[in-house]
Amino acid sequence: MAGSWITLPTDTLRIYFDLCIIKYFLNIISPNNDMKAKIDSLLADYPAIDTVAMGFPRGWENEPLWR
């Protein structure tokens, strides 16, 4: 693969995996993108969102893809 990818086990049927695919391609197209900042802001604005139900593994922020 040309760029960083995820290392934690991930459910490919959850939205988190789809977001990872989008982030992967976005990192290639626009290396200085702000997708992570926008996701962080969205999750901060809506704390009731169940990220576990969306497939986000614990420590997802530290994955090579999201750094």
Helices and strands as residue ranges (DSSP letters): H 15-29, H 35-45, G 60-62, G 64-66
